[in-house]
Amino acid sequence: MSTTVWIILAGAVMTYLTRIGGHMVLSRFERIHPRVEAGLNAVPAAVLTTLVAPVAVSAGPAEAIALLVAGLVSLRAGMMPMFLTGAAVLIALRQVIG
């Protein structure tokens, strides 16, 4: 097998171990403190911000417009329509703008 396949498999295994490890640690507690729960609930937004922020700051016009459109779609629709719309707008604008 190629190196790329091994890297993908290793990444999948590590992701699984990380997720199951967190579940095993939290399952040992009868009750989770509200501050810990609030922190865990903030993780998805923090990860999404770390992915979007560099693009928003250093992107070209196609990326900036796609982020704006995806942000507007997110106000009315779920996560999947937001991602799909953002990707479609980005692909279309990259074909037009370059």
Backbone as ProteinMPNN parsed JSONL, in Angstrom:
{"seq_chain_A": "MSTTVWIILAGAVMTYLTRIGGHMVLSRFERIHPRVEAGLNAVPAAVLTTLVAPVAVSAGPAEAIALLVAGLVSLRAGMMPMFLTGAAVLIALRQVIG", "coords_chain_A": {"N_chain_A": [[0.843, -1.191, 0.0], [0.324, 2.317, -0.532], [2.061, 5.194, 0.807], [0.307, 7.287, 1.332], [-2.158, 6.028, 1.778], [-1.582, 4.66, 4.156], [-1.166, 6.838, 5.861], [-3.733, 7.97, 5.875], [-5.18, 5.857, 7.036], [-3.915, 5.717, 9.551], [-4.575, 8.233, 10.55], [-7.354, 7.919, 10.718], [-7.567, 5.886, 12.662], [-6.377, 7.171, 14.873], [-8.153, 9.304, 15.22], [-10.476, 7.902, 15.903], [-9.61, 6.673, 18.315], [-9.171, 8.937, 19.884], [-11.765, 9.999, 20.095], [-13.214, 7.856, 21.314], [-11.73, 7.61, 23.624], [-12.208, 10.039, 24.974], [-14.93, 9.712, 25.448], [-14.869, 7.473, 27.133], [-13.539, 8.513, 29.376], [-15.304, 10.562, 30.232], [-17.562, 9.029, 30.776], [-17.102, 7.876, 33.188], [-17.834, 9.608, 35.15], [-20.54, 10.505, 37.257], [-21.964, 12.829, 37.091], [-21.545, 15.691, 35.107], [-19.794, 18.668, 35.522], [-21.363, 21.864, 35.138], [-19.745, 23.883, 33.969], [-17.734, 22.451, 32.673], [-19.299, 21.073, 30.826], [-20.279, 23.264, 29.35], [-17.878, 24.163, 28.246], [-17.193, 21.949, 26.634], [-19.311, 22.029, 24.856], [-18.63, 24.283, 23.441], [-16.533, 23.577, 21.824], [-16.964, 22.625, 19.049], [-17.622, 25.061, 17.682], [-15.28, 26.505, 18.13], [-13.377, 24.968, 16.755], [-14.352, 25.17, 14.137], [-14.035, 27.911, 13.776], [-11.229, 28.114, 13.826], [-10.655, 26.922, 11.439], [-11.897, 28.548, 9.534], [-11.107, 31.217, 9.981], [-8.328, 31.803, 9.116], [-8.648, 31.653, 6.314], [-10.543, 33.619, 5.892], [-9.107, 35.906, 6.5], [-6.843, 35.944, 4.801], [-7.698, 35.42, 2.238], [-8.713, 35.424, -1.238], [-10.986, 37.3, -3.388], [-12.974, 35.44, -4.248], [-13.055, 33.448, -2.252], [-13.727, 35.023, -0.025], [-16.298, 35.957, -0.732], [-17.65, 33.507, -0.92], [-17.484, 32.654, 1.754], [-19.048, 34.65, 2.938], [-21.562, 34.17, 1.732], [-22.012, 31.538, 2.648], [-22.144, 32.058, 5.386], [-24.492, 33.61, 5.487], [-26.364, 31.72, 4.592], [-26.206, 29.936, 6.69], [-27.651, 31.185, 8.658], [-30.291, 30.584, 8.166], [-30.5, 27.901, 7.421], [-29.379, 24.479, 7.951], [-26.248, 22.877, 8.919], [-25.236, 21.249, 6.796], [-26.49, 22.25, 4.352], [-25.276, 24.771, 4.452], [-22.497, 24.214, 4.171], [-22.507, 22.928, 1.66], [-23.589, 24.925, -0.041], [-21.692, 26.962, 0.312], [-19.404, 25.682, -0.743], [-20.246, 25.243, -3.394], [-20.614, 27.876, -4.31], [-18.002, 28.815, -4.037], [-16.602, 27.159, -5.858], [-17.868, 27.898, -8.254], [-17.24, 30.658, -8.377], [-14.459, 30.576, -8.464], [-14.115, 29.521, -10.975], [-15.075, 31.595, -12.542], [-13.831, 34.016, -11.624], [-11.194, 33.247, -11.096]], "CA_chain_A": [[0.0, 0.0, 0.0], [1.098, 3.556, -0.629], [2.222, 5.98, 2.025], [-0.902, 8.078, 1.533], [-3.169, 5.154, 2.379], [-1.182, 4.434, 5.551], [-1.408, 8.082, 6.598], [-5.182, 8.086, 6.058], [-5.584, 4.845, 8.018], [-3.415, 6.133, 10.863], [-5.408, 9.351, 10.977], [-8.661, 7.392, 11.104], [-7.42, 5.184, 13.934], [-6.133, 8.162, 15.933], [-9.406, 10.027, 15.449], [-11.361, 6.997, 16.638], [-9.108, 6.526, 19.68], [-9.401, 10.191, 20.586], [-13.196, 10.104, 20.4], [-13.623, 6.835, 22.277], [-11.05, 7.924, 24.877], [-12.968, 11.088, 25.651], [-16.187, 9.122, 25.921], [-14.579, 6.606, 28.277], [-13.214, 9.351, 30.534], [-16.511, 11.239, 30.711], [-18.554, 8.063, 31.254], [-16.765, 7.498, 34.563], [-18.429, 10.567, 36.069], [-21.991, 10.449, 37.341], [-22.487, 14.128, 36.677], [-20.522, 16.583, 34.568], [-19.971, 20.043, 36.01], [-21.888, 22.723, 34.066], [-18.674, 24.613, 33.273], [-17.095, 21.495, 31.77], [-20.248, 20.857, 29.738], [-20.278, 24.465, 28.507], [-16.626, 24.143, 27.489], [-17.289, 20.919, 25.6], [-20.259, 22.499, 23.843], [-17.996, 25.347, 22.663], [-15.455, 23.027, 20.998], [-17.221, 22.66, 17.601], [-17.516, 26.427, 17.174], [-13.867, 26.89, 18.16], [-12.685, 24.269, 15.661], [-14.802, 25.787, 12.891], [-13.397, 29.224, 13.697], [-9.814, 27.96, 13.463], [-10.584, 26.552, 10.027], [-12.417, 29.618, 8.686], [-10.44, 32.498, 10.215], [-7.2, 32.085, 8.208], [-9.155, 31.877, 4.958], [-11.236, 34.911, 5.875], [-8.128, 36.989, 6.594], [-5.858, 35.969, 3.722], [-8.283, 34.872, 1.009], [-9.034, 36.299, -2.353], [-12.396, 37.69, -3.436], [-13.862, 34.281, -4.386], [-13.181, 32.829, -0.946], [-14.448, 35.939, 0.855], [-17.713, 35.938, -1.114], [-18.182, 32.194, -0.537], [-17.673, 32.675, 3.206], [-20.193, 35.508, 3.225], [-22.781, 33.45, 1.332], [-22.188, 30.427, 3.587], [-22.605, 32.636, 6.645], [-25.905, 33.981, 5.349], [-27.158, 30.48, 4.523], [-26.216, 29.32, 8.015], [-28.665, 31.834, 9.492], [-31.61, 30.025, 7.86], [-30.475, 26.462, 7.141], [-28.483, 23.692, 8.785], [-24.822, 22.838, 8.599], [-24.963, 20.653, 5.492], [-26.757, 23.23, 3.289], [-24.287, 25.843, 4.519], [-21.254, 23.74, 3.559], [-22.709, 22.669, 0.233], [-23.744, 26.211, -0.724], [-20.387, 27.625, 0.312], [-18.525, 24.996, -1.69], [-20.73, 25.496, -4.758], [-20.31, 29.274, -4.654], [-16.552, 28.925, -4.193], [-16.221, 26.508, -7.114], [-18.346, 28.723, -9.358], [-16.485, 31.907, -8.439], [-13.09, 30.294, -8.911], [-14.168, 29.341, -12.432], [-15.335, 32.899, -13.162], [-12.816, 35.014, -11.222], [-9.865, 32.651, -11.284]], "C_chain_A": [[0.882, 1.245, 0.0], [1.147, 4.28, 0.717], [0.966, 6.776, 2.343], [-1.995, 7.25, 2.204], [-2.846, 4.895, 3.847], [-1.422, 5.674, 6.409], [-2.899, 8.256, 6.872], [-5.665, 7.093, 7.109], [-5.129, 5.22, 9.431], [-4.229, 7.301, 11.407], [-6.782, 8.894, 11.435], [-8.595, 6.694, 12.456], [-7.222, 6.169, 15.073], [-7.389, 8.971, 16.246], [-10.367, 9.173, 16.264], [-10.909, 6.864, 18.089], [-9.328, 7.786, 20.503], [-10.861, 10.32, 20.999], [-13.614, 9.101, 21.464], [-12.96, 7.078, 23.63], [-11.774, 8.997, 25.661], [-14.278, 10.568, 26.206], [-15.949, 8.255, 27.154], [-14.258, 7.417, 29.53], [-14.474, 9.986, 31.091], [-17.548, 10.263, 31.252], [-18.272, 7.621, 32.683], [-17.388, 8.437, 35.592], [-19.941, 10.416, 36.068], [-22.611, 11.726, 36.799], [-21.329, 14.993, 36.196], [-20.821, 17.991, 35.05], [-20.454, 20.924, 34.855], [-20.812, 23.5, 33.305], [-17.947, 23.704, 32.286], [-18.005, 21.242, 30.57], [-20.301, 22.055, 28.796], [-19.004, 24.531, 27.661], [-16.65, 23.123, 26.362], [-18.26, 21.329, 24.492], [-19.653, 23.581, 22.953], [-16.933, 24.824, 21.704], [-15.782, 23.06, 19.498], [-17.103, 24.055, 16.999], [-16.061, 26.893, 17.144], [-13.093, 26.234, 17.025], [-13.065, 24.889, 14.325], [-14.156, 27.164, 12.703], [-11.929, 29.107, 13.298], [-9.647, 27.546, 12.011], [-10.95, 27.717, 9.109], [-11.603, 30.902, 8.802], [-9.242, 32.743, 9.294], [-7.64, 32.364, 6.777], [-9.805, 33.247, 4.863], [-10.244, 36.072, 5.862], [-7.249, 37.079, 5.345], [-6.402, 35.513, 2.369], [-8.46, 35.941, -0.059], [-10.525, 36.609, -2.365], [-13.354, 36.502, -3.542], [-14.107, 33.624, -3.029], [-13.982, 33.707, 0.013], [-15.95, 35.943, 0.539], [-18.356, 34.615, -0.717], [-18.408, 32.108, 0.967], [-18.878, 33.517, 3.595], [-21.502, 34.798, 2.896], [-23.047, 32.291, 2.297], [-22.667, 30.929, 4.942], [-24.068, 33.03, 6.599], [-26.803, 32.756, 5.298], [-27.259, 29.84, 5.906], [-27.251, 29.956, 8.948], [-30.044, 31.213, 9.314], [-31.63, 28.503, 7.736], [-29.495, 25.776, 8.081], [-27.053, 23.719, 8.289], [-24.553, 22.308, 7.191], [-25.317, 21.595, 4.351], [-25.745, 24.373, 3.277], [-22.991, 25.41, 3.83], [-21.405, 23.531, 2.061], [-22.843, 23.967, -0.564], [-22.415, 26.947, -0.802], [-19.426, 27.009, -0.685], [-18.943, 25.277, -3.127], [-20.402, 26.918, -5.2], [-18.81, 29.441, -4.88], [-16.089, 28.327, -5.531], [-16.633, 27.379, -8.305], [-17.524, 30.01, -9.489], [-15.042, 31.684, -8.866], [-13.04, 30.053, -10.41], [-14.312, 30.683, -13.146], [-14.192, 33.871, -12.884], [-11.415, 34.483, -11.466], [-9.145, 32.387, -10.026]], "O_chain_A": [[2.021, 1.226, 0.466], [0.368, 3.999, 1.628], [0.603, 6.92, 3.51], [-2.679, 7.737, 3.105], [-3.742, 4.91, 4.691], [-1.838, 5.56, 7.562], [-3.287, 8.646, 7.973], [-6.466, 7.443, 7.975], [-5.88, 5.056, 10.392], [-4.535, 7.345, 12.599], [-7.32, 9.408, 12.416], [-9.469, 6.888, 13.302], [-7.834, 6.02, 16.131], [-7.656, 9.285, 17.406], [-10.998, 9.66, 17.202], [-11.734, 6.933, 19.0], [-9.639, 7.707, 21.691], [-11.158, 10.708, 22.129], [-14.301, 9.464, 22.419], [-13.552, 6.79, 24.67], [-11.937, 8.883, 26.875], [-14.689, 10.94, 27.305], [-16.729, 8.293, 28.106], [-14.666, 7.043, 30.629], [-14.696, 9.954, 32.301], [-18.345, 10.639, 32.112], [-19.147, 7.039, 33.324], [-17.464, 8.1, 36.773], [-20.554, 10.222, 35.018], [-23.647, 11.7, 36.134], [-20.263, 15.019, 36.811], [-21.962, 18.45, 34.993], [-20.009, 20.755, 33.72], [-20.965, 23.747, 32.109], [-17.586, 24.134, 31.19], [-17.539, 21.2, 29.431], [-20.361, 21.884, 27.578], [-19.053, 24.912, 26.491], [-16.18, 23.4, 25.259], [-18.045, 21.007, 23.323], [-20.112, 23.78, 21.828], [-16.475, 25.574, 20.841], [-14.931, 23.496, 18.723], [-16.54, 24.214, 15.916], [-15.659, 27.602, 16.222], [-12.246, 26.872, 16.402], [-12.204, 25.11, 13.473], [-13.778, 27.528, 11.589], [-11.437, 29.917, 12.512], [-8.6, 27.795, 11.415], [-10.379, 27.858, 8.028], [-11.429, 31.606, 7.808], [-9.152, 33.831, 8.725], [-7.065, 33.22, 6.104], [-9.636, 33.954, 3.87], [-10.522, 37.114, 5.268], [-6.944, 38.179, 4.884], [-5.626, 35.249, 1.451], [-8.372, 37.146, 0.179], [-11.247, 36.22, -1.448], [-14.448, 36.553, -2.979], [-15.243, 33.284, -2.699], [-14.813, 33.209, 0.772], [-16.775, 35.932, 1.453], [-19.486, 34.599, -0.229], [-19.413, 31.552, 1.411], [-19.643, 33.139, 4.482], [-22.442, 34.822, 3.69], [-24.186, 32.087, 2.717], [-23.506, 30.292, 5.578], [-24.805, 32.81, 7.561], [-27.882, 32.749, 5.891], [-28.292, 29.264, 6.249], [-27.677, 29.33, 9.919], [-30.882, 31.303, 10.212], [-32.676, 27.883, 7.929], [-28.859, 26.427, 8.91], [-26.694, 24.467, 7.379], [-23.726, 22.866, 6.47], [-24.509, 21.74, 3.434], [-25.397, 24.885, 2.213], [-22.448, 26.145, 3.004], [-20.53, 23.913, 1.283], [-22.27, 24.091, -1.646], [-22.053, 27.487, -1.847], [-18.714, 27.722, -1.392], [-18.094, 25.521, -3.985], [-19.966, 27.139, -6.329], [-18.395, 30.131, -5.811], [-15.282, 28.927, -6.24], [-15.858, 27.577, -9.241], [-17.157, 30.402, -10.597], [-14.466, 32.522, -9.559], [-12.031, 30.347, -11.051], [-13.745, 30.888, -14.22], [-13.65, 34.477, -13.808], [-10.554, 35.194, -11.983], [-8.02, 31.888, -10.051]]}, "name": "protein", "num_of_chains": 1, "seq": "MSTTVWIILAGAVMTYLTRIGGHMVLSRFERIHPRVEAGLNAVPAAVLTTLVAPVAVSAGPAEAIALLVAGLVSLRAGMMPMFLTGAAVLIALRQVIG"}
